[in-house]
Amino acid sequence: MASLLALFVFFFISSCSAQSYNVLSFGAKPDGKTDATKAFMAVWETACASSRPVTIVVPKGRFLLRSLNFDGSKCKPKPVTFRIDGSLVAPADYRVIGNEDYWIFFQHLDGVTVYGGVLDAQGTSLWDCKKSGKNCPSGATTIGFQSSSNVVVSGLTSLNSQMFHVVINGCNNVKLQGVKVLAAGNSPNTDGIHVQSSSTVSIFNTKISTGDDCVSIGPGTNGLWIENVACGPGHGISIGSLGKDSVEEGVQNVTVEGRGERQGVKDKCSNRIIVALPWRVELTRS
């Protein structure tokens, strides 16, 4: 009885210590037309200053957003959760974010979770521009995590990214589960999930339909577990490109398991001699 009471008190205190912020309270409009960028950044500034665990709530609706940079380098340390019940929508004019590295960017965070939601980058017009041979911006990655630890992305859907859909760079202990990536089979450079310079990354129960690599694995990746990832259309799971730089870390300890991957695993390495750690791939099928 005493142990049950102690457990109840623990969860009560934990729930009371968490702080929740709704983007509507900061002026965001869920109409898909009103620019909500300033409202989202105002929520972030408030959450950043909190010393308690924070949940940022994005309710149902469509929220028009330019590029966002959620930088935790000056924040008080604590877990941050984004609970997205609606859709985040990029501007229809690809030039608004087309020269940015990322549309939505998280960096210098320890304990960040993105749960649910749809990210619609509206990248089709930029794809058309690239196919026409005109002078076009390279395009923004839809969502990226850099220099962060203990990252969870669950139940997220990424639609029609201008460039890569999800990038994990310089991170440790990352889990992606139940992610959906959707883009046309002829969409250029729309890798589903790209991992590089990161350790202990797992990708579970994910469906990727895109025009380039479903999962691309870059230099410095160590300890990547891929399980039940359905790929198609797409170029499969690729290790590389490697060897572009004269001195470059290699790839180690990559495991692909499950029946979902249809396109196989390939490596893309240049002929240049590189200083690299050995990489190992284990393929198993249920």
Beta strands, then each sheet from edge to edge (+ up, - down):
strand 1: 19-22
strand 2: 31-35
strand 3: 54-58
strand 4: 62-64
strand 5: 68-71
strand 6: 80-84
strand 7: 87-89
strand 8: 102-107
strand 9: 110-115
strand 10: 118-120
strand 11: 141-146
strand 12: 149-154
strand 13: 157-159
strand 14: 166-169
strand 15: 172-177
strand 16: 180-182
strand 17: 193-196
strand 18: 199-209
strand 19: 215-217
strand 20: 222-231
strand 21: 237-242
strand 22: 252-257
strand 23: 265-269
strand 24: 281-284
sheet 1: 1+ 3+ 6+ 9+ 12+ 15+ 18+ 16+ 13+ 10+ 7+ 4+ 2+
sheet 2: 1+ 3+ 6+ 9+ 12+ 15+ 18+ 20+ 22+ 24+
sheet 3: 5+ 8+ 11+ 14+ 17+ 19+ 21+ 23+
end
